[in-house]
């Protein structure tokens, strides 16, 4: 996942898979339905809302290192330039 829009789409898919409506999630968190709609569209939402939505959906956050592994790169096979 690279963008807030992708994250929002994943949240929407999970919510739908659970048979929940936006209003169900909003009511559980005591926020407006529009707040959930904005989050699912990739809009700006507070971290507390994001974490709450993930909790309601039974999900958790895990960080993955997205940096390129230069140490594992074999530069000895590079074509030499003349």
mmCIF file of the N, C-alpha and C atoms, coordinates in Angstrom:
data_MODEL
# 
_entry.id   MODEL 
# 
loop_
_atom_site.group_PDB 
_atom_site.id 
_atom_site.type_symbol 
_atom_site.label_atom_id 
_atom_site.label_alt_id 
_atom_site.label_comp_id 
_atom_site.label_asym_id 
_atom_site.label_entity_id 
_atom_site.label_seq_id 
_atom_site.pdbx_PDB_ins_code 
_atom_site.Cartn_x 
_atom_site.Cartn_y 
_atom_site.Cartn_z 
_atom_site.occupancy 
_atom_site.B_iso_or_equiv 
_atom_site.pdbx_formal_charge 
_atom_site.auth_seq_id 
_atom_site.auth_comp_id 
_atom_site.auth_asym_id 
_atom_site.auth_atom_id 
_atom_site.pdbx_PDB_model_num 
ATOM 1   N N  . UNK A 1 1  ? 0.847   -1.160 0.000   1.00 0.00 ? 1  UNK A N  1 
ATOM 2   C CA . UNK A 1 1  ? 0.000   0.000  0.000   1.00 0.00 ? 1  UNK A CA 1 
ATOM 3   C C  . UNK A 1 1  ? 0.898   1.231  0.000   1.00 0.00 ? 1  UNK A C  1 
ATOM 4   N N  . UNK A 1 2  ? 0.585   2.152  -0.871  1.00 0.00 ? 2  UNK A N  1 
ATOM 5   C CA . UNK A 1 2  ? 1.415   3.337  -1.036  1.00 0.00 ? 2  UNK A CA 1 
ATOM 6   C C  . UNK A 1 2  ? 0.676   4.649  -0.769  1.00 0.00 ? 2  UNK A C  1 
ATOM 7   N N  . UNK A 1 3  ? -0.646  4.644  -0.875  1.00 0.00 ? 3  UNK A N  1 
ATOM 8   C CA . UNK A 1 3  ? -1.385  5.902  -0.775  1.00 0.00 ? 3  UNK A CA 1 
ATOM 9   C C  . UNK A 1 3  ? -2.547  5.788  0.209   1.00 0.00 ? 3  UNK A C  1 
ATOM 10  N N  . UNK A 1 4  ? -3.032  6.944  0.637   1.00 0.00 ? 4  UNK A N  1 
ATOM 11  C CA . UNK A 1 4  ? -4.195  6.962  1.526   1.00 0.00 ? 4  UNK A CA 1 
ATOM 12  C C  . UNK A 1 4  ? -5.438  6.441  0.806   1.00 0.00 ? 4  UNK A C  1 
ATOM 13  N N  . UNK A 1 5  ? -5.501  6.647  -0.485  1.00 0.00 ? 5  UNK A N  1 
ATOM 14  C CA . UNK A 1 5  ? -6.639  6.134  -1.269  1.00 0.00 ? 5  UNK A CA 1 
ATOM 15  C C  . UNK A 1 5  ? -6.633  4.605  -1.279  1.00 0.00 ? 5  UNK A C  1 
ATOM 16  N N  . UNK A 1 6  ? -5.450  4.007  -1.402  1.00 0.00 ? 6  UNK A N  1 
ATOM 17  C CA . UNK A 1 6  ? -5.348  2.542  -1.359  1.00 0.00 ? 6  UNK A CA 1 
ATOM 18  C C  . UNK A 1 6  ? -5.748  2.017  0.023   1.00 0.00 ? 6  UNK A C  1 
ATOM 19  N N  . UNK A 1 7  ? -5.291  2.692  1.071   1.00 0.00 ? 7  UNK A N  1 
ATOM 20  C CA . UNK A 1 7  ? -5.669  2.295  2.426   1.00 0.00 ? 7  UNK A CA 1 
ATOM 21  C C  . UNK A 1 7  ? -7.182  2.396  2.607   1.00 0.00 ? 7  UNK A C  1 
ATOM 22  N N  . UNK A 1 8  ? -7.760  3.476  2.145   1.00 0.00 ? 8  UNK A N  1 
ATOM 23  C CA . UNK A 1 8  ? -9.207  3.653  2.240   1.00 0.00 ? 8  UNK A CA 1 
ATOM 24  C C  . UNK A 1 8  ? -9.963  2.557  1.511   1.00 0.00 ? 8  UNK A C  1 
ATOM 25  N N  . UNK A 1 9  ? -9.469  2.182  0.345   1.00 0.00 ? 9  UNK A N  1 
ATOM 26  C CA . UNK A 1 9  ? -10.093 1.107  -0.419  1.00 0.00 ? 9  UNK A CA 1 
ATOM 27  C C  . UNK A 1 9  ? -10.024 -0.225 0.302   1.00 0.00 ? 9  UNK A C  1 
ATOM 28  N N  . UNK A 1 10 ? -8.909  -0.467 0.961   1.00 0.00 ? 10 UNK A N  1 
ATOM 29  C CA . UNK A 1 10 ? -8.757  -1.707 1.728   1.00 0.00 ? 10 UNK A CA 1 
ATOM 30  C C  . UNK A 1 10 ? -9.719  -1.720 2.913   1.00 0.00 ? 10 UNK A C  1 
ATOM 31  N N  . UNK A 1 11 ? -9.855  -0.584 3.563   1.00 0.00 ? 11 UNK A N  1 
ATOM 32  C CA . UNK A 1 11 ? -10.784 -0.476 4.697   1.00 0.00 ? 11 UNK A CA 1 
ATOM 33  C C  . UNK A 1 11 ? -12.217 -0.702 4.221   1.00 0.00 ? 11 UNK A C  1 
ATOM 34  N N  . UNK A 1 12 ? -12.575 -0.082 3.101   1.00 0.00 ? 12 UNK A N  1 
ATOM 35  C CA . UNK A 1 12 ? -13.924 -0.262 2.539   1.00 0.00 ? 12 UNK A CA 1 
ATOM 36  C C  . UNK A 1 12 ? -14.189 -1.738 2.232   1.00 0.00 ? 12 UNK A C  1 
ATOM 37  N N  . UNK A 1 13 ? -13.221 -2.393 1.597   1.00 0.00 ? 13 UNK A N  1 
ATOM 38  C CA . UNK A 1 13 ? -13.385 -3.806 1.239   1.00 0.00 ? 13 UNK A CA 1 
ATOM 39  C C  . UNK A 1 13 ? -13.575 -4.673 2.481   1.00 0.00 ? 13 UNK A C  1 
ATOM 40  N N  . UNK A 1 14 ? -12.801 -4.407 3.519   1.00 0.00 ? 14 UNK A N  1 
ATOM 41  C CA . UNK A 1 14 ? -12.930 -5.173 4.767   1.00 0.00 ? 14 UNK A CA 1 
ATOM 42  C C  . UNK A 1 14 ? -14.284 -4.939 5.420   1.00 0.00 ? 14 UNK A C  1 
ATOM 43  N N  . UNK A 1 15 ? -14.722 -3.693 5.446   1.00 0.00 ? 15 UNK A N  1 
ATOM 44  C CA . UNK A 1 15 ? -16.022 -3.360 6.041   1.00 0.00 ? 15 UNK A CA 1 
ATOM 45  C C  . UNK A 1 15 ? -17.137 -4.088 5.308   1.00 0.00 ? 15 UNK A C  1 
ATOM 46  N N  . UNK A 1 16 ? -17.096 -4.035 3.989   1.00 0.00 ? 16 UNK A N  1 
ATOM 47  C CA . UNK A 1 16 ? -18.128 -4.699 3.188   1.00 0.00 ? 16 UNK A CA 1 
ATOM 48  C C  . UNK A 1 16 ? -18.095 -6.211 3.378   1.00 0.00 ? 16 UNK A C  1 
ATOM 49  N N  . UNK A 1 17 ? -16.889 -6.779 3.458   1.00 0.00 ? 17 UNK A N  1 
ATOM 50  C CA . UNK A 1 17 ? -16.758 -8.223 3.655   1.00 0.00 ? 17 UNK A CA 1 
ATOM 51  C C  . UNK A 1 17 ? -17.388 -8.661 4.976   1.00 0.00 ? 17 UNK A C  1 
ATOM 52  N N  . UNK A 1 18 ? -17.376 -7.765 5.950   1.00 0.00 ? 18 UNK A N  1 
ATOM 53  C CA . UNK A 1 18 ? -17.980 -8.056 7.252   1.00 0.00 ? 18 UNK A CA 1 
ATOM 54  C C  . UNK A 1 18 ? -19.477 -7.745 7.285   1.00 0.00 ? 18 UNK A C  1 
ATOM 55  N N  . UNK A 1 19 ? -20.001 -7.241 6.170   1.00 0.00 ? 19 UNK A N  1 
ATOM 56  C CA . UNK A 1 19 ? -21.425 -6.918 6.090   1.00 0.00 ? 19 UNK A CA 1 
ATOM 57  C C  . UNK A 1 19 ? -21.805 -5.684 6.886   1.00 0.00 ? 19 UNK A C  1 
ATOM 58  N N  . UNK A 1 20 ? -20.842 -4.808 7.109   1.00 0.00 ? 20 UNK A N  1 
ATOM 59  C CA . UNK A 1 20 ? -21.096 -3.589 7.883   1.00 0.00 ? 20 UNK A CA 1 
ATOM 60  C C  . UNK A 1 20 ? -21.323 -2.406 6.945   1.00 0.00 ? 20 UNK A C  1 
ATOM 61  N N  . UNK A 1 21 ? -22.136 -1.482 7.405   1.00 0.00 ? 21 UNK A N  1 
ATOM 62  C CA . UNK A 1 21 ? -22.356 -0.229 6.684   1.00 0.00 ? 21 UNK A CA 1 
ATOM 63  C C  . UNK A 1 21 ? -21.462 0.852  7.296   1.00 0.00 ? 21 UNK A C  1 
ATOM 64  N N  . UNK A 1 22 ? -21.240 1.916  6.556   1.00 0.00 ? 22 UNK A N  1 
ATOM 65  C CA . UNK A 1 22 ? -20.454 3.026  7.086   1.00 0.00 ? 22 UNK A CA 1 
ATOM 66  C C  . UNK A 1 22 ? -21.067 3.550  8.378   1.00 0.00 ? 22 UNK A C  1 
ATOM 67  N N  . UNK A 1 23 ? -22.374 3.611  8.429   1.00 0.00 ? 23 UNK A N  1 
ATOM 68  C CA . UNK A 1 23 ? -23.052 4.133  9.614   1.00 0.00 ? 23 UNK A CA 1 
ATOM 69  C C  . UNK A 1 23 ? -22.827 3.217  10.825  1.00 0.00 ? 23 UNK A C  1 
ATOM 70  N N  . UNK A 1 24 ? -22.695 1.916  10.594  1.00 0.00 ? 24 UNK A N  1 
ATOM 71  C CA . UNK A 1 24 ? -22.416 0.985  11.695  1.00 0.00 ? 24 UNK A CA 1 
ATOM 72  C C  . UNK A 1 24 ? -21.058 1.284  12.327  1.00 0.00 ? 24 UNK A C  1 
ATOM 73  N N  . UNK A 1 25 ? -20.065 1.488  11.470  1.00 0.00 ? 25 UNK A N  1 
ATOM 74  C CA . UNK A 1 25 ? -18.716 1.800  11.960  1.00 0.00 ? 25 UNK A CA 1 
ATOM 75  C C  . UNK A 1 25 ? -18.724 3.163  12.648  1.00 0.00 ? 25 UNK A C  1 
ATOM 76  N N  . UNK A 1 26 ? -19.383 4.134  12.026  1.00 0.00 ? 26 UNK A N  1 
ATOM 77  C CA . UNK A 1 26 ? -19.455 5.482  12.596  1.00 0.00 ? 26 UNK A CA 1 
ATOM 78  C C  . UNK A 1 26 ? -20.110 5.466  13.971  1.00 0.00 ? 26 UNK A C  1 
ATOM 79  N N  . UNK A 1 27 ? -21.201 4.740  14.104  1.00 0.00 ? 27 UNK A N  1 
ATOM 80  C CA . UNK A 1 27 ? -21.893 4.668  15.394  1.00 0.00 ? 27 UNK A CA 1 
ATOM 81  C C  . UNK A 1 27 ? -21.023 4.011  16.461  1.00 0.00 ? 27 UNK A C  1 
ATOM 82  N N  . UNK A 1 28 ? -20.283 2.990  16.080  1.00 0.00 ? 28 UNK A N  1 
ATOM 83  C CA . UNK A 1 28 ? -19.403 2.309  17.034  1.00 0.00 ? 28 UNK A CA 1 
ATOM 84  C C  . UNK A 1 28 ? -18.327 3.251  17.566  1.00 0.00 ? 28 UNK A C  1 
ATOM 85  N N  . UNK A 1 29 ? -17.909 4.197  16.725  1.00 0.00 ? 29 UNK A N  1 
ATOM 86  C CA . UNK A 1 29 ? -16.843 5.133  17.101  1.00 0.00 ? 29 UNK A CA 1 
ATOM 87  C C  . UNK A 1 29 ? -17.372 6.489  17.562  1.00 0.00 ? 29 UNK A C  1 
ATOM 88  N N  . UNK A 1 30 ? -18.671 6.661  17.460  1.00 0.00 ? 30 UNK A N  1 
ATOM 89  C CA . UNK A 1 30 ? -19.312 7.931  17.801  1.00 0.00 ? 30 UNK A CA 1 
ATOM 90  C C  . UNK A 1 30 ? -18.755 9.088  16.967  1.00 0.00 ? 30 UNK A C  1 
ATOM 91  N N  . UNK A 1 31 ? -18.669 8.824  15.652  1.00 0.00 ? 31 UNK A N  1 
ATOM 92  C CA . UNK A 1 31 ? -18.279 9.862  14.689  1.00 0.00 ? 31 UNK A CA 1 
ATOM 93  C C  . UNK A 1 31 ? -19.357 9.916  13.613  1.00 0.00 ? 31 UNK A C  1 
ATOM 94  N N  . UNK A 1 32 ? -19.276 10.921 12.764  1.00 0.00 ? 32 UNK A N  1 
ATOM 95  C CA . UNK A 1 32 ? -20.247 11.045 11.668  1.00 0.00 ? 32 UNK A CA 1 
ATOM 96  C C  . UNK A 1 32 ? -19.968 9.994  10.593  1.00 0.00 ? 32 UNK A C  1 
ATOM 97  N N  . UNK A 1 33 ? -21.009 9.571  9.900   1.00 0.00 ? 33 UNK A N  1 
ATOM 98  C CA . UNK A 1 33 ? -20.841 8.629  8.793   1.00 0.00 ? 33 UNK A CA 1 
ATOM 99  C C  . UNK A 1 33 ? -19.928 9.221  7.729   1.00 0.00 ? 33 UNK A C  1 
ATOM 100 N N  . UNK A 1 34 ? -20.016 10.531 7.527   1.00 0.00 ? 34 UNK A N  1 
ATOM 101 C CA . UNK A 1 34 ? -19.189 11.203 6.528   1.00 0.00 ? 34 UNK A CA 1 
ATOM 102 C C  . UNK A 1 34 ? -17.703 11.054 6.847   1.00 0.00 ? 34 UNK A C  1 
ATOM 103 N N  . UNK A 1 35 ? -17.351 10.975 8.119   1.00 0.00 ? 35 UNK A N  1 
ATOM 104 C CA . UNK A 1 35 ? -15.957 10.783 8.516   1.00 0.00 ? 35 UNK A CA 1 
ATOM 105 C C  . UNK A 1 35 ? -15.439 9.451  7.990   1.00 0.00 ? 35 UNK A C  1 
ATOM 106 N N  . UNK A 1 36 ? -16.270 8.415  8.084   1.00 0.00 ? 36 UNK A N  1 
ATOM 107 C CA . UNK A 1 36 ? -15.886 7.090  7.582   1.00 0.00 ? 36 UNK A CA 1 
ATOM 108 C C  . UNK A 1 36 ? -15.815 7.115  6.060   1.00 0.00 ? 36 UNK A C  1 
ATOM 109 N N  . UNK A 1 37 ? -16.767 7.784  5.431   1.00 0.00 ? 37 UNK A N  1 
ATOM 110 C CA . UNK A 1 37 ? -16.756 7.912  3.970   1.00 0.00 ? 37 UNK A CA 1 
ATOM 111 C C  . UNK A 1 37 ? -15.502 8.631  3.506   1.00 0.00 ? 37 UNK A C  1 
ATOM 112 N N  . UNK A 1 38 ? -15.114 9.692  4.197   1.00 0.00 ? 38 UNK A N  1 
ATOM 113 C CA . UNK A 1 38 ? -13.898 10.435 3.843   1.00 0.00 ? 38 UNK A CA 1 
ATOM 114 C C  . UNK A 1 38 ? -12.663 9.547  3.973   1.00 0.00 ? 38 UNK A C  1 
ATOM 115 N N  . UNK A 1 39 ? -12.576 8.795  5.064   1.00 0.00 ? 39 UNK A N  1 
ATOM 116 C CA . UNK A 1 39 ? -11.433 7.899  5.278   1.00 0.00 ? 39 UNK A CA 1 
ATOM 117 C C  . UNK A 1 39 ? -11.352 6.865  4.159   1.00 0.00 ? 39 UNK A C  1 
ATOM 118 N N  . UNK A 1 40 ? -12.482 6.279  3.806   1.00 0.00 ? 40 UNK A N  1 
ATOM 119 C CA . UNK A 1 40 ? -12.503 5.265  2.748   1.00 0.00 ? 40 UNK A CA 1 
ATOM 120 C C  . UNK A 1 40 ? -12.160 5.841  1.377   1.00 0.00 ? 40 UNK A C  1 
ATOM 121 N N  . UNK A 1 41 ? -12.377 7.133  1.196   1.00 0.00 ? 41 UNK A N  1 
ATOM 122 C CA . UNK A 1 41 ? -12.050 7.790  -0.074  1.00 0.00 ? 41 UNK A CA 1 
ATOM 123 C C  . UNK A 1 41 ? -10.604 8.277  -0.107  1.00 0.00 ? 41 UNK A C  1 
ATOM 124 N N  . UNK A 1 42 ? -9.870  8.030  0.980   1.00 0.00 ? 42 UNK A N  1 
ATOM 125 C CA . UNK A 1 42 ? -8.480  8.467  1.039   1.00 0.00 ? 42 UNK A CA 1 
ATOM 126 C C  . UNK A 1 42 ? -8.316  9.857  1.587   1.00 0.00 ? 42 UNK A C  1 
ATOM 127 N N  . UNK A 1 43 ? -9.379  10.385 2.176   1.00 0.00 ? 43 UNK A N  1 
ATOM 128 C CA . UNK A 1 43 ? -9.330  11.735 2.729   1.00 0.00 ? 43 UNK A CA 1 
ATOM 129 C C  . UNK A 1 43 ? -8.606  11.789 4.062   1.00 0.00 ? 43 UNK A C  1 
ATOM 130 N N  . UNK A 1 44 ? -8.480  12.994 4.565   1.00 0.00 ? 44 UNK A N  1 
ATOM 131 C CA . UNK A 1 44 ? -7.775  13.230 5.813   1.00 0.00 ? 44 UNK A CA 1 
ATOM 132 C C  . UNK A 1 44 ? -8.667  12.851 6.997   1.00 0.00 ? 44 UNK A C  1 
ATOM 133 N N  . UNK A 1 45 ? -8.152  12.006 7.867   1.00 0.00 ? 45 UNK A N  1 
ATOM 134 C CA . UNK A 1 45 ? -8.870  11.614 9.084   1.00 0.00 ? 45 UNK A CA 1 
ATOM 135 C C  . UNK A 1 45 ? -7.837  11.497 10.195  1.00 0.00 ? 45 UNK A C  1 
ATOM 136 N N  . UNK A 1 46 ? -8.254  11.726 11.403  1.00 0.00 ? 46 UNK A N  1 
ATOM 137 C CA . UNK A 1 46 ? -7.340  11.629 12.524  1.00 0.00 ? 46 UNK A CA 1 
ATOM 138 C C  . UNK A 1 46 ? -6.857  10.194 12.731  1.00 0.00 ? 46 UNK A C  1 
ATOM 139 N N  . UNK A 1 47 ? -5.674  10.079 13.284  1.00 0.00 ? 47 UNK A N  1 
ATOM 140 C CA . UNK A 1 47 ? -5.120  8.756  13.566  1.00 0.00 ? 47 UNK A CA 1 
ATOM 141 C C  . UNK A 1 47 ? -6.036  7.996  14.518  1.00 0.00 ? 47 UNK A C  1 
ATOM 142 N N  . UNK A 1 48 ? -6.652  8.710  15.454  1.00 0.00 ? 48 UNK A N  1 
ATOM 143 C CA . UNK A 1 48 ? -7.563  8.042  16.387  1.00 0.00 ? 48 UNK A CA 1 
ATOM 144 C C  . UNK A 1 48 ? -8.756  7.432  15.661  1.00 0.00 ? 48 UNK A C  1 
ATOM 145 N N  . UNK A 1 49 ? -9.220  8.081  14.597  1.00 0.00 ? 49 UNK A N  1 
ATOM 146 C CA . UNK A 1 49 ? -10.324 7.529  13.805  1.00 0.00 ? 49 UNK A CA 1 
ATOM 147 C C  . UNK A 1 49 ? -9.841  6.301  13.044  1.00 0.00 ? 49 UNK A C  1 
ATOM 148 N N  . UNK A 1 50 ? -8.699  6.408  12.404  1.00 0.00 ? 50 UNK A N  1 
ATOM 149 C CA . UNK A 1 50 ? -8.131  5.277  11.664  1.00 0.00 ? 50 UNK A CA 1 
ATOM 150 C C  . UNK A 1 50 ? -7.946  4.067  12.575  1.00 0.00 ? 50 UNK A C  1 
ATOM 151 N N  . UNK A 1 51 ? -7.343  4.280  13.737  1.00 0.00 ? 51 UNK A N  1 
ATOM 152 C CA . UNK A 1 51 ? -7.111  3.167  14.658  1.00 0.00 ? 51 UNK A CA 1 
ATOM 153 C C  . UNK A 1 51 ? -8.429  2.594  15.163  1.00 0.00 ? 51 UNK A C  1 
ATOM 154 N N  . UNK A 1 52 ? -9.407  3.455  15.405  1.00 0.00 ? 52 UNK A N  1 
ATOM 155 C CA . UNK A 1 52 ? -10.719 2.996  15.838  1.00 0.00 ? 52 UNK A CA 1 
ATOM 156 C C  . UNK A 1 52 ? -11.399 2.142  14.783  1.00 0.00 ? 52 UNK A C  1 
ATOM 157 N N  . UNK A 1 53 ? -11.338 2.592  13.537  1.00 0.00 ? 53 UNK A N  1 
ATOM 158 C CA . UNK A 1 53 ? -11.943 1.832  12.438  1.00 0.00 ? 53 UNK A CA 1 
ATOM 159 C C  . UNK A 1 53 ? -11.283 0.463  12.328  1.00 0.00 ? 53 UNK A C  1 
ATOM 160 N N  . UNK A 1 54 ? -9.966  0.436  12.380  1.00 0.00 ? 54 UNK A N  1 
ATOM 161 C CA . UNK A 1 54 ? -9.266  -0.842 12.294  1.00 0.00 ? 54 UNK A CA 1 
ATOM 162 C C  . UNK A 1 54 ? -9.665  -1.777 13.432  1.00 0.00 ? 54 UNK A C  1 
ATOM 163 N N  . UNK A 1 55 ? -9.831  -1.228 14.619  1.00 0.00 ? 55 UNK A N  1 
ATOM 164 C CA . UNK A 1 55 ? -10.251 -2.032 15.766  1.00 0.00 ? 55 UNK A CA 1 
ATOM 165 C C  . UNK A 1 55 ? -11.655 -2.592 15.557  1.00 0.00 ? 55 UNK A C  1 
ATOM 166 N N  . UNK A 1 56 ? -12.571 -1.748 15.089  1.00 0.00 ? 56 UNK A N  1 
ATOM 167 C CA . UNK A 1 56 ? -13.949 -2.189 14.833  1.00 0.00 ? 56 UNK A CA 1 
ATOM 168 C C  . UNK A 1 56 ? -13.957 -3.309 13.787  1.00 0.00 ? 56 UNK A C  1 
ATOM 169 N N  . UNK A 1 57 ? -13.064 -3.215 12.810  1.00 0.00 ? 57 UNK A N  1 
ATOM 170 C CA . UNK A 1 57 ? -12.997 -4.214 11.744  1.00 0.00 ? 57 UNK A CA 1 
ATOM 171 C C  . UNK A 1 57 ? -12.168 -5.439 12.137  1.00 0.00 ? 57 UNK A C  1 
ATOM 172 N N  . UNK A 1 58 ? -11.584 -5.407 13.336  1.00 0.00 ? 58 UNK A N  1 
ATOM 173 C CA . UNK A 1 58 ? -10.784 -6.539 13.799  1.00 0.00 ? 58 UNK A CA 1 
ATOM 174 C C  . UNK A 1 58 ? -9.417  -6.621 13.141  1.00 0.00 ? 58 UNK A C  1 
ATOM 175 N N  . UNK A 1 59 ? -8.876  -5.482 12.776  1.00 0.00 ? 59 UNK A N  1 
ATOM 176 C CA . UNK A 1 59 ? -7.574  -5.419 12.103  1.00 0.00 ? 59 UNK A CA 1 
ATOM 177 C C  . UNK A 1 59 ? -6.557  -4.733 12.992  1.00 0.00 ? 59 UNK A C  1 
ATOM 178 N N  . UNK A 1 60 ? -5.275  -4.856 12.630  1.00 0.00 ? 60 UNK A N  1 
ATOM 179 C CA . UNK A 1 60 ? -4.214  -4.163 13.349  1.00 0.00 ? 60 UNK A CA 1 
ATOM 180 C C  . UNK A 1 60 ? -3.181  -3.662 12.348  1.00 0.00 ? 60 UNK A C  1 
ATOM 181 N N  . UNK A 1 61 ? -2.330  -2.778 12.793  1.00 0.00 ? 61 UNK A N  1 
ATOM 182 C CA . UNK A 1 61 ? -1.307  -2.177 11.937  1.00 0.00 ? 61 UNK A CA 1 
ATOM 183 C C  . UNK A 1 61 ? 0.011   -2.917 12.128  1.00 0.00 ? 61 UNK A C  1 
ATOM 184 N N  . UNK A 1 62 ? 0.684   -3.148 11.020  1.00 0.00 ? 62 UNK A N  1 
ATOM 185 C CA . UNK A 1 62 ? 2.016   -3.741 11.043  1.00 0.00 ? 62 UNK A CA 1 
ATOM 186 C C  . UNK A 1 62 ? 2.879   -2.952 10.064  1.00 0.00 ? 62 UNK A C  1 
ATOM 187 N N  . UNK A 1 63 ? 4.052   -2.560 10.484  1.00 0.00 ? 63 UNK A N  1 
ATOM 188 C CA . UNK A 1 63 ? 4.941   -1.801 9.608   1.00 0.00 ? 63 UNK A CA 1 
ATOM 189 C C  . UNK A 1 63 ? 5.921   -2.734 8.930   1.00 0.00 ? 63 UNK A C  1 
ATOM 190 N N  . UNK A 1 64 ? 6.169   -2.452 7.661   1.00 0.00 ? 64 UNK A N  1 
ATOM 191 C CA . UNK A 1 64 ? 7.084   -3.255 6.867   1.00 0.00 ? 64 UNK A CA 1 
ATOM 192 C C  . UNK A 1 64 ? 8.136   -2.323 6.282   1.00 0.00 ? 64 UNK A C  1 
ATOM 193 N N  . UNK A 1 65 ? 9.373   -2.752 6.296   1.00 0.00 ? 65 UNK A N  1 
ATOM 194 C CA . UNK A 1 65 ? 10.449  -1.939 5.750   1.00 0.00 ? 65 UNK A CA 1 
ATOM 195 C C  . UNK A 1 65 ? 10.319  -1.904 4.231   1.00 0.00 ? 65 UNK A C  1 
ATOM 196 N N  . UNK A 1 66 ? 10.106  -0.727 3.685   1.00 0.00 ? 66 UNK A N  1 
ATOM 197 C CA . UNK A 1 66 ? 9.935   -0.576 2.255   1.00 0.00 ? 66 UNK A CA 1 
ATOM 198 C C  . UNK A 1 66 ? 11.170  -0.046 1.550   1.00 0.00 ? 66 UNK A C  1 
ATOM 199 N N  . UNK A 1 67 ? 12.267  0.052  2.291   1.00 0.00 ? 67 UNK A N  1 
ATOM 200 C CA . UNK A 1 67 ? 13.497  0.558  1.670   1.00 0.00 ? 67 UNK A CA 1 
ATOM 201 C C  . UNK A 1 67 ? 14.127  -0.511 0.787   1.00 0.00 ? 67 UNK A C  1 
ATOM 202 N N  . UNK A 1 68 ? 14.817  -0.068 -0.233  1.00 0.00 ? 68 UNK A N  1 
ATOM 203 C CA . UNK A 1 68 ? 15.500  -0.972 -1.145  1.00 0.00 ? 68 UNK A CA 1 
ATOM 204 C C  . UNK A 1 68 ? 16.720  -1.574 -0.455  1.00 0.00 ? 68 UNK A C  1 
ATOM 205 N N  . UNK A 1 69 ? 16.970  -2.851 -0.676  1.00 0.00 ? 69 UNK A N  1 
ATOM 206 C CA . UNK A 1 69 ? 18.105  -3.556 -0.071  1.00 0.00 ? 69 UNK A CA 1 
ATOM 207 C C  . UNK A 1 69 ? 19.322  -3.454 -0.988  1.00 0.00 ? 69 UNK A C  1 
ATOM 208 N N  . UNK A 1 70 ? 20.146  -2.424 -0.762  1.00 0.00 ? 70 UNK A N  1 
ATOM 209 C CA . UNK A 1 70 ? 21.336  -2.239 -1.576  1.00 0.00 ? 70 UNK A CA 1 
ATOM 210 C C  . UNK A 1 70 ? 22.415  -3.266 -1.251  1.00 0.00 ? 70 UNK A C  1 
ATOM 211 N N  . UNK A 1 71 ? 22.437  -3.762 -0.028  1.00 0.00 ? 71 UNK A N  1 
ATOM 212 C CA . UNK A 1 71 ? 23.449  -4.742 0.359   1.00 0.00 ? 71 UNK A CA 1 
ATOM 213 C C  . UNK A 1 71 ? 23.268  -6.059 -0.378  1.00 0.00 ? 71 UNK A C  1 
ATOM 214 N N  . UNK A 1 72 ? 22.046  -6.393 -0.718  1.00 0.00 ? 72 UNK A N  1 
ATOM 215 C CA . UNK A 1 72 ? 21.781  -7.640 -1.433  1.00 0.00 ? 72 UNK A CA 1 
ATOM 216 C C  . UNK A 1 72 ? 21.952  -7.506 -2.936  1.00 0.00 ? 72 UNK A C  1 
ATOM 217 N N  . UNK A 1 73 ? 22.274  -6.320 -3.409  1.00 0.00 ? 73 UNK A N  1 
ATOM 218 C CA . UNK A 1 73 ? 22.421  -6.056 -4.833  1.00 0.00 ? 73 UNK A CA 1 
ATOM 219 C C  . UNK A 1 73 ? 23.826  -6.444 -5.280  1.00 0.00 ? 73 UNK A C  1 
ATOM 220 N N  . UNK A 1 74 ? 23.919  -7.272 -6.303  1.00 0.00 ? 74 UNK A N  1 
ATOM 221 C CA . UNK A 1 74 ? 25.215  -7.717 -6.814  1.00 0.00 ? 74 UNK A CA 1 
ATOM 222 C C  . UNK A 1 74 ? 25.649  -6.776 -7.939  1.00 0.00 ? 74 UNK A C  1 
ATOM 223 N N  . UNK A 1 75 ? 26.527  -5.838 -7.600  1.00 0.00 ? 75 UNK A N  1 
ATOM 224 C CA . UNK A 1 75 ? 26.983  -4.847 -8.585  1.00 0.00 ? 75 UNK A CA 1 
ATOM 225 C C  . UNK A 1 75 ? 28.121  -5.369 -9.455  1.00 0.00 ? 75 UNK A C  1 
ATOM 226 N N  . UNK A 1 76 ? 28.653  -6.545 -9.123  1.00 0.00 ? 76 UNK A N  1 
ATOM 227 C CA . UNK A 1 76 ? 29.778  -7.082 -9.891  1.00 0.00 ? 76 UNK A CA 1 
ATOM 228 C C  . UNK A 1 76 ? 29.359  -7.502 -11.298 1.00 0.00 ? 76 UNK A C  1 
ATOM 229 N N  . UNK A 1 77 ? 28.075  -7.682 -11.524 1.00 0.00 ? 77 UNK A N  1 
ATOM 230 C CA . UNK A 1 77 ? 27.586  -8.111 -12.841 1.00 0.00 ? 77 UNK A CA 1 
ATOM 231 C C  . UNK A 1 77 ? 27.162  -6.931 -13.711 1.00 0.00 ? 77 UNK A C  1 
ATOM 232 N N  . UNK A 1 78 ? 27.429  -5.709 -13.231 1.00 0.00 ? 78 UNK A N  1 
ATOM 233 C CA . UNK A 1 78 ? 27.093  -4.529 -14.018 1.00 0.00 ? 78 UNK A CA 1 
ATOM 234 C C  . UNK A 1 78 ? 27.927  -4.481 -15.285 1.00 0.00 ? 78 UNK A C  1 
ATOM 235 N N  . UNK A 1 79 ? 27.318  -4.069 -16.359 1.00 0.00 ? 79 UNK A N  1 
ATOM 236 C CA . UNK A 1 79 ? 28.067  -3.917 -17.614 1.00 0.00 ? 79 UNK A CA 1 
ATOM 237 C C  . UNK A 1 79 ? 29.012  -2.743 -17.476 1.00 0.00 ? 79 UNK A C  1 
ATOM 238 N N  . UNK A 1 80 ? 30.237  -2.930 -17.919 1.00 0.00 ? 80 UNK A N  1 
ATOM 239 C CA . UNK A 1 80 ? 31.211  -1.825 -17.813 1.00 0.00 ? 80 UNK A CA 1 
ATOM 240 C C  . UNK A 1 80 ? 30.967  -0.850 -18.961 1.00 0.00 ? 80 UNK A C  1 
ATOM 241 N N  . UNK A 1 81 ? 31.187  0.406  -18.636 1.00 0.00 ? 81 UNK A N  1 
ATOM 242 C CA . UNK A 1 81 ? 31.002  1.452  -19.644 1.00 0.00 ? 81 UNK A CA 1 
ATOM 243 C C  . UNK A 1 81 ? 32.356  1.826  -20.214 1.00 0.00 ? 81 UNK A C  1 
ATOM 244 N N  . UNK A 1 82 ? 32.399  2.012  -21.532 1.00 0.00 ? 82 UNK A N  1 
ATOM 245 C CA . UNK A 1 82 ? 33.643  2.363  -22.195 1.00 0.00 ? 82 UNK A CA 1 
ATOM 246 C C  . UNK A 1 82 ? 33.655  3.803  -22.581 1.00 0.00 ? 82 UNK A C  1 
# 
